[in-house]
């Protein structure tokens, strides 16, 4: 079977969807069923893929945006005539010459159009809606997102398959029995969007630092806010404890692993997610997460988190962070739940189920 993959999200510094696709490709390298297929990875530039995938890469010149997706990519597909196309990032070529398997991670641009410019929101809604209705199979990460897709796109629930993301867990989880704090670091990891309320985190940190004298705030993620554009540097300068806040758009894997190993609390105050992977990565590293209380946070993290009411102010956020940083019982209660929660997420299972969906969509070709 000839399988075509839209690999644009693996160009540059992969985040979010790029990490999702990268983990799938890593798993498919060792899957005997995947190896029997002929794969082609299409991108507008050289993607970051394991060496074993390099021979499957086809670079198709262009900017990598919607025009590339709808014009350059389909022309390249027509030359190869694949049996199925896997589109891991919300939209797909509407003239693809084969059945499409489409992953939609969330529909924030439908649920919260105010977070997007008129043009960007309209583009996303139009392309995702058309792509979903044309796709042979639609995949999403959570039951919450399945319901949102059915609500906003009008797809019947059975047409949307829920395949949770996976986790790279250490061979043994950190010793949760002692629940001892490491350094008093509050860590945030993830692209910075309006909905993730990093501005609230920075504002709440003053009260945390007042109560935990050595506390530090580490924020790792590219600032991708638009409406409004958040000036994170200015917000940090306004803090009474600006010298204890560090902003970094990107760090390498070794540096990130070091931050997870040192941190005592993880903050992720997102109002809307399709899944939310970094809080689970923190949990796997022995870092208790503080999350905004949303349906998807409850679905993915369960009892292994400290929750803050979505309507609560800065004081509630700082109180939760201080409790996780300083109260051994609070930490133990969260971390004791970690093994059961993390056992639900496995990239091998995610990759196998995704491959089955791709193969199923190509039946009869």
C-alpha positions, -999 to +999 in steps of 0.1 A: +000+000+000+012+035-009+007+059+021+013+097+017+018+118+048+017+156+051+049+161+071+050+200+071+047+201+109+081+184+112+099+214+096+118+238+118+113+233+156+084+207+158+059+214+185+024+201+191+013+184+159+049+180+149+057+160+180+026+139+175+036+130+139+072+125+150+062+100+177+040+081+152+069+078+127+092+066+154+068+038+164+061+028+128+098+022+122+097-008+144+062-020+134+063-049+110+029-040+097+039-004+089+072-015+073+054-035+046+038-003+032+054+023+009+056+056+026+062+091+012+065+121+035+057+154+018+069+188+031+078+222+018+113+220+033+135+193+048+116+179+078+132+167+110+127+129+108+147+099+120+175+089+095+156+058+085+128+080+071+150+103+050+147+082+019+109+086+021+110+124+021+098+143-009+103+181-007+077+200-027+087+237-032+064+263-017+056+282+014+040+254+034+008+273+040-028+267+027-018+274-009+009+247-007-016+223+008-043+229-018-022+233-049+014+221-047+008+191-025-021+176-046-001+179-077+027+159-061+002+134-049-012+130-084+022+121-097+026+093-071-011+081-069-011+070-033-037+046-019-044+068+011-033+103+025-027+109+062-031+145+072-022+150+109-029+187+112-066+197+109-069+201+071-061+182+039-060+188+001-096+190-010-086+174-044-064+146-030-065+117-054-070+091-026-090+086+006-079+109+034-074+102+071-075+135+090-066+143+126-084+172+142-069+179+176-093+206+187-118+230+172-109+261+192-114+283+161-151+272+161-156+273+199-137+306+205-135+326+173-125+356+194-091+341+198-084+344+161-084+373+135-114+372+112-093+361+083-074+334+102-105+320+120-125+319+087-096+301+069-093+275+096-131+269+099-135+267+061-106+243+055-112+221+085-149+218+079-144+209+042-116+185+050-135+167+077-166+162+056-145+149+027-122+127+048-128+089+049-118+088+086-115+116+112-093+110+142-092+131+174-074+129+208-102+129+234-139+122+239-142+159+246-129+169+212-150+142+196-181+159+210-169+193+199-163+181+164-198+166+163-212+198+176-195+224+154-188+204+122-220+183+123-202+150+119-219+120+135-200+107+165-193+073+149-174+091+121-149+105+146-125+080+161-109+088+195-072+078+196-055+093+227-019+106+224+009+086+239+036+092+265+073+085+266+075+072+302+108+064+319+115+028+325+106+035+362+086+065+374+103+088+399+100+078+435+066+092+445+066+078+479+085+106+495+068+132+474+097+155+483+100+188+464+130+194+443+140+230+436+110+255+441+106+259+403+072+265+387+075+253+351+053+260+320+060+242+287+041+247+255+035+272+227+020+304+243-015+310+230-041+334+245-062+305+258-032+292+279-033+323+301+004+326+307-003+363+315-024+350+345+005+327+356+030+356+355+006+378+375+000+351+401+037+344+405+042+375+427+021+360+455+039+327+451+073+343+454+062+363+484+054+330+502+082+308+488+113+330+490+134+309+465+106+303+440+114+306+403+091+307+372+104+290+340+083+296+309+094+276+278+074+281+246+072+303+215+049+333+220+021+327+194-005+351+208-023+373+183-056+387+198-044+404+217-006+400+213+008+395+248+040+413+255+054+386+279+087+405+285+067+436+296+045+415+319+077+401+335+092+435+339+061+446+358+065+417+383+080+425+417+101+394+413+111+399+377+146+385+384+131+351+392+112+347+359+128+333+328+113+333+293+126+310+266+110+304+232+127+271+227+151+247+245+167+215+234+156+181+247+184+178+272+177+212+287+139+205+288+146+171+306+167+190+331+139+214+338+114+186+344+139+169+367+144+201+388+109+215+389+085+210+418+053+223+401+040+225+366+014+252+356-009+248+326-039+272+329-054+265+295-090+273+290-094+250+260-073+221+247-079+191+225-056+170+248-028+187+267+004+166+265+029+186+286+011+183+319+013+145+315+050+147+306+055+167+338+036+141+357+058+113+343+088+133+354+074+135+390+062+171+387+026+176+400+006+198+376-017+227+385-044+229+358-074+250+350-105+229+358-119+221+323-135+189+308-105+179+288-081+184+318-103+162+339-105+136+311-068+134+305-052+140+340-080+127+363-070+128+399-034+134+392-035+172+392-044+201+414-073+220+398-081+257+398-116+269+390-118+285+355-134+317+370-110+320+399-086+349+402-049+352+407-051+344+444-066+309+437-038+302+412-010+313+436-026+293+465-026+261+443+010+266+433+021+273+468+003+242+481+021+220+454+054+236+461+053+233+499+027+208+511+041+172+511+006+157+515-008+176+485+022+164+464+018+128+475-020+127+468-013+139+432+017+117+425+002+086+439-024+088+412+002+092+384+008+056+375-029+048+369-033+079+348-001+075+327-008+039+320-036+050+297-012+067+273+012+047+251+027+058+218+029+022+206-008+018+210-015+052+195+006+044+164-010+009+160-045+023+162-037+052+138-021+028+113-052+006+115-073+037+107-051+045+077-052+010+064-090+008+069-095+040+049-076+025+019-097-007+018-108-013-018-082+009-034 
